[in-house]
């Protein structure tokens, strides 16, 4: 019997430690070679660590949120032994491991899984129960109904089938029932599964039977949430940016009626190319105006007192993910046309949502664009992505009447915000830069002119 200590390898240039953001194994679990054991987060990316050997996990480095130094023990694995015939056999379990395995088998009998019926748990407990299962709406798990236990493994086939059929529902119906605090097992249905109409009937009936839907008057349990992983990095970076940088924000209104009409025409004739949003057109405009305002396409090393004005435009694109805000970078945006930008935006956004951005896709930006799309609001005051010195925020497009000479016409208007580092960028330069963008966005044919 042998023990293998899996030490945290060097997973990034200049990285001295990484944070545990998820465990895929627990003590007593058996792992196979190349199977995932943990997700580790550095300043630049989240990396999935894979076991180099097969065996049983006997030690873990710490809990989620802990930091592990490069070269320190991450996982200790009791490896497989080799018999005299050269065949690999599982290393025998210690008494503690055997007890853990027996307890797991007792608590997780091999019965047919059924769709979960919502239980009376707090949100924190619900999150703990989900563990690493993710957010897959099609997942099915075993559960205990608040009105009584599920049929035991020794129950009849009819009991198991009846319980399963009684709880069948689409993910949307299950989510709605959970939000309303309704136990699906108590909802009557004449079809093969509970539907929205059955929930409506239950609510109408329940209104006269004392049913109380969840609302603001209902007290909810407190939920202590540990700030770890991506959320911790966001908190640290935003605090450092606001603490160190004297921000100022300038906002102007832009008439994008012609731009939106052109975008609709381009999308109608795009063929197999990706659908254009406002963002790639905005980036083309930025790339055309930046050469006249090089101080905005810069990074400021305030410790060394050096501003580097970059010739290439490596444009950060703020993207919202389940883990939090990330800023993938479009390299050499000035060399890409509008369709190439649309393709790269789609690729980076999908990689960000899947947590699969490469380290070189998450750093080195020279200026950032952040957009909330249709939720953009009237105006925003975006926080600078340090050590950059400027961030641009297009806001929501609204349709309003405007004067065109002596006539009142319908126009699509959008406010454009820019936040700048006042140590490096003057207000006049920021306003002049936005006016340059306005010229291209209000006369969009210029976007495609040399």
Buried (B, 14 or more C-beta within 10 A) or exposed (E): EEEBEBEBEEBBEEBEBBBBBBBBBEBBBBBEEEEBBBBBBBBBBBBEBBBEBBBBBBBBBEEBEEBBEBEBBBBBBBBBEEEEEEEEEEBEBBEEBEEBBEEEEEEEEEBEEBBBBBBEBEEEEEEEEEEEEEEEEEEEEBBEBBEEEBBEEEBEEEEBEEBBEBBBBBEEBBEBBBEBBBBBBBBEBEEEBBBEEBBEBBBEEBEEEEBEEEEEEEEEEEEEEEEBBBBBBBEEBBEEBEEBBEBBBBBBBBBBBBBBEBBEEBEEEEEEBBEBBBBBBBBBBBBBBBEEBEBBBBBBEBEEEEBEBBEEBBBBBBBBBEBEBBBBBBBEBBEBEBBBBBBBBBBBBEBBBEBEBEBEBBBBBBBBBBBBEEEBEEBBBBBBBBBBBBBBBBBBBEEEEBEEEEEEEEBBBBBBBBBBBBEBBEEEBBBBBBEBBBBBBBEBEEBEEE
